[in-house]
């Protein structure tokens, strides 16, 4: 249980995929204009990251590695991620057309979201396992890392969207409007998350 807690704190705060590792910046900046869309994107990414780890870890450990096909890992992982995203897209289109339309082009972009591919790569990396005092992550820890990594993504994108909504009602220099103020906001969020890296667990 202690390992899962350590994984949760690390994935959500200390090594947050967006504001610490700078993965998944495209949807982070593109879908964070309003909180509802940001939350929807966060939930979708969390689901994809969790299921990705659940599928890719056993494929790598029990299929690719024994057959000496490790070099195919990226191709296989992208195929798995693309399939999951297509499934989510079909479900959202049927059951939540508003959220589907709000996400627009960014929903298919989950396929190429480097945070999702990054988590699939990190859970098979010996360095990640050793950071948690393990020889290898194992399926349960991998799925937990994917889930809490997605929660961390959601936290970051919802904070960003809340700040951007607040900025709409604030007067500031016209030269900062749009992308410049979004980047400054992201920098301040990253600085806030940096504090968690100083915590000794």
Order of alpha helices (4+ residues) and beta strands (2+ residues): alpha-alpha-alpha-alpha-alpha-alpha-alpha-alpha-alpha-alpha
